[in-house]
Amino acid sequence: MSFELDFGCVSQAGRKEGNEDFAALVEGQGRDHARGAVAALADGVSAGGNGREAAQTTVRTLLSDYFATPETWDTTVALDRILSAHNAWLAAMNRRRQPAVGLTTLTAIVLRGQSYTVAHVGDTRAYLLRNGRLQQLTADHVIAQRDLAHQLTRALGLDDHVVVDYSQGELQSGDLFLLASDGVHGSLPERELRSLMRQGLAPQALCEELVRTALRRGSSDNVTAMAVQVRGVLEATLQDESRRAQELPVLPLLKVGDAVDGLVVTALVADSGIHRIYQVRDPATQRLYALKTLNPQRAHDGEERATLAHEAWVARRMQSGSAAAHLACLNDWPAPASGAGSSFFYLLYDWHRGETLGQQLRRRQPFGVARTVGVLTQAVRVLGLLHRQGVVHRDIKPDNLHLGDDGVLRVLDLGVALSGREPEATRLLHAGTPSYMNPEQWPGYERSADGETGRLPDAGSDLFALGVTLYQLLSHGRLPYGEVVPYQIGRYHRDPVAPSRHNPEVPIWLDQIALKAVARHRAQRFETAEELLLALERGASRPLHAHAPQAPLMQRDATAIWKIALAVSVLVNLLLVYWVLFLPR
């Protein structure tokens, strides 16, 4: 869904000579569209004399600098860095002149993805109207006594260090946010404010009515109201997924017949000790889903929660691209239109009938050459799509390649995928299935010609794992370098035997593709998924040139014989010198 906002703002001096309030909203454009929108309201403190300037510079600095912060920063981190720096500047300016002349309050809301973030200092306020219920999102920073109600305890520029209140929540279509200065909310009882916001007025008309009513009720301060109506939200961001992962509880152990948010458990599909996968059914439509959640014993493991949240984000990101048809589709449950959210932290994927290639191999179901080429062609296409999006799967193997009854091959399990935004613990994890990992991933394994070992997985790692899968399908389940069990280092001491030695039906051209895909040396393998796809599509019409076995030393270095002779000559001469000088005659 696209990000759609309706916006309105009214700011007047009221009964004062000057207006020291300042409000603005900026929505990201172009590349910044995914960063959402920022609305901010500042109320300058009039006692110092430069309240208007402090309010204006604060809002403008926040709105311009927010879009310049790194995209990887959490919204609260970005806001805190900006506001802390600006507060330090204001405080430094105020130290030069006493009393302080540049103080301001601030209330800002960032609407990004499917979340909102509120930053607040002072006595301006933020409200949220959702489904007819009004909620105040901020608390005034003022002394509680009635006669000192307008004496601020916090303001930007007051001290060298400012404590900003932050809060976050889920964003929904239909939400109505209101930012109001104390000249508005101080004159309107909450009951009347709620009544006005429930009338369904357009944001601009609502702001005009609020300001008009506040002035009619005798407000003696500047009056400013800003309303933002959310008509549509963006796709979930990684921050959205991470927030849900930390806030929602983990499902308890379920048995067949238990219900989760209206879905009924029909079977336990897998339990790895970290994750549990259930088959669940929607009673209304009889549609099946795969529900993935953490094992209850991992409920307090923040890293595992973050990893599963990253999987959800990658899966949603891939659904909007060409790879969607070849990846298990992630669903929202309950439907966003219902206004209800999930009660627990889990991922819900579409259920597809069929089997994984691993299940078929274990049943010793034969794979013909034509069928193998067709399956691998689909797999290499989806890997190419993932790699072009900057995603490395990191655990390609037959058990993660599902062939549906509809003939579509789907890549499963993005749990350890790398995207450049993955949690550090996920990135540092030596993940994957050992028998399918390329030699460069093994720490300290001296193997490749360029000497690179212990590398982070990359696109080449996925292609090597797919090459092992191809070899396995062609050779009736055999692995090119044998089975590597966990906690054991892979053995890559000699080139693998051609698949045709195990299966005479394999043609020479497919032998060469399989051997090139799993070559011991990185430089001899396919560099991209497109190169492997081209080789599969050309097939026997333009076969690859087989890599010759490593040549003898004399062929690799024509001067080797002379080097050896020189070494022998030097050794003989050293022995003769020793005999002449030291041995008795």
C-alpha positions as CSV (number, residue, x, y, z in Angstrom):
1,M,0.0,0.0,0.0
2,S,1.3,3.5,-0.8
3,F,1.9,6.1,1.9
4,E,-0.9,8.6,1.9
5,L,-1.4,11.5,4.3
6,D,-3.8,14.4,4.6
7,F,-2.3,17.4,6.4
8,G,-3.6,20.6,7.9
9,C,-2.0,23.3,10.0
10,V,-3.1,26.6,11.5
11,S,-0.9,28.9,13.6
12,Q,-1.9,32.3,14.9
13,A,-0.5,34.9,17.4
14,G,-3.9,35.1,19.1
15,R,-4.0,37.8,21.7
16,K,-0.2,38.2,21.7
17,E,1.8,40.7,19.5
18,G,4.0,38.0,17.9
19,N,3.7,34.3,17.1
20,E,6.5,32.3,18.7
21,D,5.0,29.0,17.6
22,F,6.4,27.2,14.5
23,A,5.1,24.0,12.9
24,A,5.9,22.1,9.6
25,L,5.6,18.7,8.0
26,V,7.9,17.2,5.4
27,E,7.3,14.0,3.5
28,G,10.2,12.1,1.9
29,Q,10.3,12.2,-1.8
30,G,12.1,10.0,-4.4
31,R,14.7,7.9,-2.7
32,D,13.6,9.2,0.7
33,H,10.0,8.1,0.2
34,A,10.6,5.0,2.4
35,R,11.8,7.3,5.2
36,G,8.2,8.4,5.7
37,A,7.1,11.8,7.0
38,V,8.1,14.1,9.9
39,A,5.7,16.6,11.6
40,A,7.0,18.9,14.2
41,L,5.6,21.7,16.4
42,A,7.8,24.0,18.6
43,D,6.6,26.7,21.0
44,G,9.4,29.3,21.7
45,V,9.7,30.6,25.3
46,S,8.8,34.2,25.2
47,A,10.7,35.3,28.3
48,G,14.1,35.3,26.6
49,G,13.2,37.3,23.6
50,N,14.3,34.9,20.8
51,G,11.7,32.2,21.3
52,R,10.5,32.5,17.7
53,E,14.0,32.0,16.3
54,A,14.6,29.0,18.7
55,A,11.4,27.3,17.6
56,Q,12.0,28.0,13.9
57,T,15.6,26.7,13.8
58,T,14.7,23.6,15.9
59,V,11.9,22.5,13.5
60,R,13.8,23.3,10.4
61,T,16.9,21.5,11.6
62,L,15.0,18.4,12.6
63,L,13.1,18.2,9.3
64,S,16.1,18.7,7.1
65,D,18.6,16.6,9.1
66,Y,16.3,13.6,9.6
67,F,16.5,12.7,5.9
68,A,20.3,13.0,6.0
69,T,20.8,10.4,8.7
70,P,21.8,6.8,7.7
71,E,18.9,4.6,6.8
72,T,20.2,1.9,9.1
73,W,19.7,4.0,12.2
74,D,16.6,3.4,14.3
75,T,14.2,6.4,14.2
76,T,14.7,7.1,17.9
77,V,18.5,7.1,17.4
78,A,18.3,9.5,14.5
79,L,16.0,11.9,16.4
80,D,18.2,11.8,19.5
81,R,21.4,12.5,17.6
82,I,19.8,15.5,15.9
83,L,18.1,17.0,18.9
84,S,21.1,16.5,21.2
85,A,23.3,18.3,18.8
86,H,20.8,21.1,18.3
87,N,20.3,21.4,22.0
88,A,24.0,21.7,22.6
89,W,24.2,24.5,20.0
90,L,21.2,26.4,21.6
91,A,22.7,26.0,25.1
92,A,26.0,27.3,23.9
93,M,24.3,30.3,22.4
94,N,22.4,30.9,25.6
95,R,25.5,30.8,27.8
96,R,26.8,33.9,26.1
97,R,23.7,35.9,27.1
98,Q,22.0,35.7,30.5
99,P,19.2,35.2,31.1
100,A,18.8,32.5,28.3
101,V,17.2,34.0,25.2
102,G,16.7,31.0,22.9
103,L,14.5,28.3,24.5
104,T,11.8,26.2,22.9
105,T,9.6,23.2,23.5
106,L,9.2,20.5,20.8
107,T,6.8,17.7,19.9
108,A,7.6,15.7,16.7
109,I,6.1,12.7,15.1
110,V,7.8,10.5,12.5
111,L,5.5,8.3,10.4
112,R,7.6,5.6,8.8
113,G,6.6,2.2,7.4
114,Q,4.0,0.8,9.8
115,S,5.2,2.7,12.9
116,Y,5.0,6.1,14.5
117,T,7.7,7.6,16.7
118,V,7.0,10.5,19.0
119,A,9.8,12.8,20.4
120,H,8.7,15.3,23.1
121,V,10.2,18.0,25.3
122,G,8.1,20.7,27.1
123,D,4.4,21.3,27.1
124,T,3.3,21.0,23.5
125,R,1.2,17.8,23.1
126,A,0.6,15.0,20.7
127,Y,-2.8,13.1,20.5
128,L,-3.9,10.0,18.5
129,L,-7.5,9.4,17.6
130,R,-8.0,5.7,16.5
131,N,-11.3,4.0,16.2
132,G,-13.0,6.9,18.0
133,R,-10.7,6.6,21.0
134,L,-8.5,9.6,21.9
135,Q,-5.1,9.0,23.4
136,Q,-2.6,11.6,24.7
137,L,0.9,10.5,23.6
138,T,2.9,13.0,25.6
139,A,3.3,14.2,29.2
140,D,3.8,17.9,30.0
141,H,7.2,18.8,31.5
142,V,5.9,21.5,33.8
143,I,5.9,22.1,37.6
144,A,2.7,20.6,38.9
145,Q,1.5,23.5,41.1
146,R,-1.4,25.4,39.8
147,D,0.2,28.8,40.0
148,L,3.4,27.6,38.3
149,A,1.7,25.5,35.6
150,H,3.6,27.1,32.8
151,Q,7.0,26.9,34.3
152,L,8.9,24.4,32.2
153,T,11.1,21.7,33.7
154,R,12.5,20.7,30.3
155,A,13.2,22.7,27.2
156,L,15.7,22.7,24.3
157,G,18.5,25.1,25.1
158,L,17.9,25.1,28.8
159,D,20.8,22.8,29.8
160,D,23.8,21.3,28.0
161,H,22.0,17.9,28.1
162,V,18.4,17.5,27.4
163,V,16.3,14.4,28.2
164,V,13.8,13.7,25.3
165,D,10.8,11.5,25.8
166,Y,10.4,8.9,23.0
167,S,7.5,6.5,22.4
168,Q,6.7,4.2,19.5
169,G,3.6,2.4,18.3
170,E,2.0,0.7,15.4
171,L,0.6,2.8,12.5
172,Q,-2.8,2.0,11.0
173,S,-4.8,3.4,8.2
174,G,-7.3,5.9,9.5
175,D,-5.2,7.1,12.4
176,L,-5.5,10.9,13.1
177,F,-2.6,12.6,14.8
178,L,-2.9,16.1,16.4
179,L,0.0,18.3,17.5
180,A,-1.2,21.2,19.7
181,S,0.5,24.1,21.5
182,D,-0.5,24.9,25.1
183,G,-2.6,27.8,23.7
184,V,-4.9,25.2,22.2
185,H,-4.9,22.3,24.6
186,G,-4.8,24.5,27.6
187,S,-8.1,26.1,26.7
188,L,-10.0,23.0,25.5
189,P,-11.2,20.3,27.9
190,E,-10.3,16.8,26.6
191,R,-14.0,16.0,26.2
192,E,-14.5,18.9,23.8
193,L,-11.2,18.1,22.0
194,R,-12.3,14.5,21.5
195,S,-15.7,15.6,20.2
196,L,-14.2,18.0,17.6
197,M,-11.8,15.3,16.4
198,R,-14.6,12.7,16.1
199,Q,-16.6,14.9,13.7
200,G,-14.7,13.6,10.7
201,L,-13.5,17.0,9.5
202,A,-10.7,17.2,7.0
203,P,-7.4,18.0,8.7
204,Q,-7.3,21.6,7.6
205,A,-10.9,22.2,8.7
206,L,-10.2,20.5,12.0
207,C,-7.2,22.7,12.7
208,E,-9.2,25.9,11.9
209,E,-12.1,24.8,14.2
210,L,-9.7,23.9,17.1
211,V,-7.9,27.3,16.9
212,R,-11.2,29.2,16.5
213,T,-12.7,27.4,19.6
214,A,-9.6,28.0,21.7
215,L,-9.7,31.7,21.0
216,R,-13.4,31.8,21.7
217,R,-12.7,30.2,25.1
218,G,-10.3,32.9,26.0
219,S,-6.8,31.5,25.1
220,S,-4.2,34.2,25.8
221,D,-1.3,32.4,24.2
222,N,-0.3,31.7,20.6
223,V,-2.6,29.0,19.2
224,T,-1.2,26.3,16.8
225,A,-2.8,23.1,15.7
226,M,-1.4,20.5,13.2
227,A,-3.4,17.5,12.1
228,V,-2.2,14.5,10.1
229,Q,-4.6,11.9,8.8
230,V,-3.2,8.6,7.7
231,R,-4.9,7.2,4.6
232,G,-2.5,4.5,3.7
233,V,0.7,3.0,5.2
234,L,4.0,1.8,3.6
235,E,5.3,-1.7,3.7
236,A,6.7,-2.8,7.0
237,T,10.3,-1.7,7.6
238,L,13.0,-3.7,9.5
239,Q,12.4,-1.4,12.5
240,D,8.7,-2.3,12.4
241,E,9.5,-6.1,12.4
242,S,12.1,-5.6,15.1
243,R,9.7,-3.7,17.3
244,R,7.0,-6.3,16.9
245,A,9.5,-9.1,17.7
246,Q,10.5,-7.5,21.0
247,E,7.0,-6.4,22.0
248,L,4.9,-9.5,21.3
249,P,5.1,-12.7,23.4
250,V,6.3,-16.0,22.0
251,L,3.8,-18.8,21.4
252,P,3.7,-21.6,24.0
253,L,4.0,-25.2,22.8
254,L,0.9,-26.0,20.7
255,K,-0.8,-29.2,19.9
256,V,-3.2,-30.2,17.2
257,G,-6.5,-28.5,17.7
258,D,-5.2,-25.4,19.5
259,A,-6.2,-22.0,18.1
260,V,-4.0,-19.0,17.4
261,D,-5.6,-15.7,16.4
262,G,-8.4,-17.8,14.8
263,L,-6.1,-20.2,13.0
264,V,-6.3,-23.9,14.1
265,V,-3.2,-26.1,14.4
266,T,-3.4,-29.2,12.2
267,A,0.1,-30.6,12.5
268,L,3.6,-29.9,13.9
269,V,5.8,-29.8,10.8
270,A,9.3,-29.3,12.3
271,D,11.1,-28.5,15.5
272,S,14.8,-27.5,15.3
273,G,15.1,-26.6,18.9
274,I,15.2,-22.9,17.9
275,H,12.1,-22.7,15.7
276,R,8.9,-24.6,15.5
277,I,6.8,-24.8,12.3
278,Y,3.2,-25.7,12.4
279,Q,0.6,-26.3,9.7
280,V,-2.5,-24.3,10.5
281,R,-5.8,-23.8,8.9
282,D,-8.2,-20.9,8.6
283,P,-11.7,-22.4,9.4
284,A,-13.5,-19.8,7.4
285,T,-11.7,-20.5,4.1
286,Q,-10.1,-23.9,4.8
287,R,-6.9,-22.4,3.6
288,L,-3.6,-23.8,4.9
289,Y,-0.6,-21.9,6.2
290,A,2.8,-22.6,7.7
291,L,3.3,-20.9,11.0
292,K,6.9,-20.3,12.1
293,T,7.7,-19.2,15.7
294,L,10.4,-19.4,18.2
295,N,10.7,-22.3,20.6
296,P,9.4,-21.1,24.0
297,Q,12.8,-21.9,25.5
298,R,14.2,-19.1,23.2
299,A,11.5,-16.6,24.3
300,H,14.0,-14.4,26.1
301,D,16.8,-14.6,23.5
302,G,16.8,-11.1,21.9
303,E,19.2,-12.1,19.2
304,E,16.9,-14.9,18.0
305,R,13.9,-12.6,18.0
306,A,15.9,-10.1,16.0
307,T,17.0,-12.8,13.5
308,L,13.4,-13.9,13.0
309,A,12.3,-10.3,12.6
310,H,15.0,-9.9,9.9
311,E,13.6,-12.9,8.1
312,A,10.2,-11.4,8.1
313,W,11.5,-8.1,6.6
314,V,13.5,-9.9,3.9
315,A,10.5,-12.0,3.0
316,R,8.2,-9.0,2.7
317,R,10.8,-7.1,0.7
318,M,11.2,-10.0,-1.8
319,Q,7.4,-10.3,-2.2
320,S,7.3,-7.0,-4.1
321,G,9.8,-8.2,-6.7
322,S,10.1,-10.7,-9.5
323,A,11.2,-13.4,-7.0
324,A,7.8,-13.5,-5.3
325,A,6.5,-16.5,-7.3
326,H,9.5,-18.6,-6.2
327,L,9.5,-17.7,-2.5
328,A,7.0,-18.7,0.2
329,C,4.7,-15.7,0.6
330,L,4.4,-14.1,4.0
331,N,0.9,-13.1,5.2
332,D,-0.4,-10.7,7.7
333,W,-2.9,-12.2,10.2
334,P,-5.3,-11.0,11.2
335,A,-5.9,-8.9,8.1
336,P,-4.7,-5.3,8.5
337,A,-8.2,-4.1,7.5
338,S,-9.6,-5.7,10.6
339,G,-7.7,-3.2,12.8
340,A,-6.5,-6.1,15.0
341,G,-2.9,-7.2,15.3
342,S,-1.3,-10.5,16.0
343,S,-1.4,-11.7,19.6
344,F,2.0,-13.4,19.4
345,F,5.2,-13.2,17.6
346,Y,5.2,-15.5,14.6
347,L,5.5,-15.6,10.8
348,L,2.8,-16.9,8.6
349,Y,3.6,-18.3,5.2
350,D,1.4,-19.7,2.5
351,W,1.3,-23.5,2.5
352,H,2.1,-25.2,-0.8
353,R,1.4,-28.8,-1.5
354,G,4.4,-30.8,-2.7
355,E,7.8,-32.0,-1.4
356,T,11.2,-30.6,-1.0
357,L,14.0,-32.0,-3.1
358,G,15.5,-33.4,0.1
359,Q,12.4,-35.4,0.8
360,Q,12.5,-36.9,-2.7
361,L,16.1,-37.8,-2.4
362,R,15.5,-39.6,0.9
363,R,12.8,-41.6,-0.8
364,R,15.4,-42.4,-3.5
365,Q,13.1,-41.0,-6.1
366,P,15.1,-40.9,-9.4
367,F,15.7,-37.5,-11.0
368,G,16.0,-37.7,-14.8
369,V,18.4,-35.4,-16.5
370,A,15.7,-33.3,-18.1
371,R,13.8,-32.9,-14.8
372,T,17.0,-32.0,-13.0
373,V,17.9,-29.3,-15.5
374,G,14.4,-27.9,-15.3
375,V,14.5,-27.8,-11.5
376,L,17.9,-26.2,-11.3
377,T,17.0,-23.7,-14.0
378,Q,14.2,-22.4,-11.7
379,A,16.5,-22.4,-8.7
380,V,19.2,-20.4,-10.4
381,R,16.7,-17.9,-11.7
382,V,15.4,-17.1,-8.2
383,L,19.0,-16.9,-6.8
384,G,19.8,-14.4,-9.5
385,L,16.8,-12.3,-8.4
386,L,17.8,-12.5,-4.8
387,H,21.4,-11.6,-5.5
388,R,20.4,-8.6,-7.6
389,Q,18.4,-7.3,-4.5
390,G,21.6,-7.7,-2.4
391,V,20.3,-10.8,-0.5
392,V,22.5,-13.9,0.1
393,H,20.4,-17.0,1.1
394,R,23.3,-18.7,2.9
395,D,21.6,-22.1,3.3
396,I,20.8,-23.5,-0.2
397,K,20.3,-27.3,-0.1
398,P,17.7,-29.8,-1.2
399,D,15.7,-29.4,2.0
400,N,15.2,-25.7,1.3
401,L,14.1,-26.2,-2.3
402,H,10.4,-27.1,-2.5
403,L,8.8,-28.4,-5.7
404,G,5.1,-27.8,-5.5
405,D,2.4,-29.8,-7.1
406,D,2.0,-26.8,-9.5
407,G,5.5,-27.5,-10.8
408,V,6.9,-24.3,-9.3
409,L,10.2,-24.5,-7.4
410,R,10.2,-22.3,-4.3
411,V,13.2,-21.4,-2.1
412,L,12.4,-21.8,1.6
413,D,13.9,-20.5,4.8
414,L,15.4,-17.0,4.7
415,G,16.3,-17.3,8.4
416,V,20.1,-16.8,8.1
417,A,20.0,-14.7,4.9
418,L,22.3,-11.7,4.6
419,S,20.9,-8.4,3.4
420,G,23.3,-5.8,4.7
421,R,20.8,-5.0,7.4
422,E,20.9,-8.3,9.3
423,P,21.7,-8.3,13.1
424,E,25.4,-8.6,13.9
425,A,24.8,-11.9,15.6
426,T,23.3,-13.3,12.4
427,R,26.1,-12.0,10.3
428,L,28.8,-13.5,12.5
429,L,27.0,-16.8,12.8
430,H,28.8,-19.6,10.9
431,A,25.5,-20.6,9.4
432,G,24.6,-23.0,6.6
433,T,24.8,-26.8,6.2
434,P,28.5,-27.9,6.3
435,S,28.3,-30.3,3.3
436,Y,27.1,-27.4,1.1
437,M,29.5,-24.7,2.2
438,N,32.2,-23.5,-0.1
439,P,35.9,-23.9,1.0
440,E,36.4,-20.1,1.6
441,Q,33.9,-20.1,4.5
442,W,36.0,-22.4,6.7
443,P,38.2,-20.4,9.0
444,G,41.9,-21.1,8.6
445,Y,41.4,-23.5,5.7
446,E,44.4,-23.0,3.4
447,R,42.9,-23.8,0.1
448,S,42.3,-21.3,-2.6
449,A,44.9,-19.9,-5.0
450,D,44.2,-16.3,-3.7
451,G,44.6,-17.4,-0.1
452,E,41.2,-16.2,1.0
453,T,39.7,-18.2,3.8
454,G,37.1,-17.6,6.4
455,R,35.2,-15.2,4.1
456,L,31.7,-14.0,4.8
457,P,29.2,-15.8,2.5
458,D,28.4,-14.1,-0.8
459,A,26.6,-14.8,-4.0
460,G,29.3,-17.3,-4.9
461,S,28.5,-19.3,-1.7
462,D,24.9,-19.7,-2.8
463,L,26.0,-20.9,-6.3
464,F,28.5,-23.4,-4.8
465,A,25.7,-24.8,-2.6
466,L,23.4,-25.0,-5.6
467,G,26.2,-26.8,-7.5
468,V,26.4,-29.4,-4.7
469,T,22.7,-29.8,-5.0
470,L,23.0,-30.3,-8.8
471,Y,25.7,-32.9,-8.2
472,Q,23.6,-34.7,-5.6
473,L,20.6,-34.9,-7.9
474,L,22.7,-36.2,-10.8
475,S,24.6,-38.8,-8.8
476,H,21.7,-40.4,-6.9
477,G,22.3,-38.5,-3.6
478,R,26.1,-38.6,-3.4
479,L,28.0,-35.4,-2.3
480,P,31.0,-34.2,-4.3
481,Y,33.3,-33.9,-1.2
482,G,31.5,-36.4,1.1
483,E,29.3,-35.6,4.0
484,V,30.6,-33.0,6.5
485,V,29.0,-33.2,9.9
486,P,28.6,-30.1,12.2
487,Y,31.7,-29.0,14.0
488,Q,33.9,-30.7,11.4
489,I,36.0,-28.8,8.8
490,G,35.2,-29.6,5.2
491,R,37.7,-31.7,3.3
492,Y,38.6,-30.4,-0.2
493,H,41.8,-32.3,-0.9
494,R,41.0,-33.6,-4.4
495,D,38.7,-32.8,-7.2
496,P,35.3,-34.6,-7.1
497,V,34.5,-37.5,-9.4
498,A,32.3,-36.7,-12.4
499,P,28.6,-37.4,-11.7
500,S,28.5,-39.6,-14.8
501,R,30.7,-42.1,-12.9
502,H,27.7,-42.7,-10.6
503,N,25.0,-42.2,-13.2
504,P,25.8,-43.1,-16.8
505,E,22.8,-41.1,-18.1
506,V,24.4,-37.8,-17.3
507,P,25.8,-36.2,-20.5
508,I,29.3,-34.8,-20.7
509,W,28.1,-31.2,-21.0
510,L,26.2,-31.5,-17.7
511,D,29.1,-33.2,-16.1
512,Q,31.2,-30.2,-16.9
513,I,28.6,-27.8,-15.5
514,A,28.4,-29.7,-12.2
515,L,32.1,-30.0,-11.8
516,K,32.6,-26.3,-12.6
517,A,29.9,-25.3,-10.1
518,V,31.7,-27.2,-7.2
519,A,35.3,-26.6,-8.2
520,R,37.7,-26.4,-5.3
521,H,39.2,-23.1,-6.5
522,R,36.9,-20.0,-6.5
523,A,38.3,-18.7,-9.8
524,Q,37.2,-21.9,-11.6
525,R,33.6,-21.6,-10.6
526,F,30.6,-19.7,-12.0
527,E,30.8,-16.0,-11.0
528,T,27.1,-15.1,-11.2
529,A,23.8,-16.9,-11.4
530,E,23.4,-15.5,-14.9
531,E,26.5,-17.3,-16.1
532,L,25.3,-20.6,-14.6
533,L,21.8,-20.1,-16.1
534,L,23.4,-19.4,-19.5
535,A,25.4,-22.7,-19.3
536,L,22.2,-24.7,-18.4
537,E,20.2,-23.1,-21.2
538,R,22.9,-23.7,-23.9
539,G,23.3,-27.3,-22.8
540,A,24.9,-29.6,-25.3
541,S,24.8,-26.9,-28.1
542,R,27.7,-25.0,-26.5
543,P,29.3,-27.2,-23.8
544,L,31.8,-25.8,-21.4
545,H,35.5,-26.6,-21.7
546,A,36.4,-29.0,-19.0
547,H,39.1,-27.9,-16.6
548,A,42.2,-30.0,-17.1
549,P,43.6,-31.7,-14.0
550,Q,46.4,-29.9,-12.4
551,A,49.5,-30.3,-14.6
552,P,52.8,-31.7,-13.3
553,L,55.3,-29.3,-11.9
554,M,57.6,-29.4,-15.0
555,Q,54.7,-28.3,-17.3
556,R,53.6,-25.5,-15.0
557,D,57.2,-24.1,-14.7
558,A,59.6,-24.7,-17.5
559,T,62.6,-23.6,-15.4
560,A,61.8,-25.9,-12.6
561,I,64.5,-28.4,-13.7
562,W,67.1,-25.7,-13.5
563,K,65.9,-24.5,-10.1
564,I,66.2,-28.0,-8.8
565,A,69.6,-28.5,-10.3
566,L,70.8,-25.3,-8.8
567,A,69.6,-26.3,-5.4
568,V,71.3,-29.7,-5.5
569,S,74.5,-28.0,-6.7
570,V,74.5,-25.5,-3.8
571,L,73.9,-28.3,-1.3
572,V,76.8,-30.4,-2.7
573,N,79.2,-27.5,-2.6
574,L,78.3,-26.7,1.0
575,L,79.0,-30.3,1.9
576,L,82.4,-30.1,0.1
577,V,83.4,-26.9,2.0
578,Y,82.4,-28.5,5.3
579,W,84.5,-31.6,4.5
580,V,87.6,-29.5,3.5
581,L,87.5,-27.2,6.5
582,F,86.3,-29.4,9.4
583,L,86.8,-33.1,8.8
584,P,90.2,-34.6,9.8
585,R,92.6,-35.6,7.1
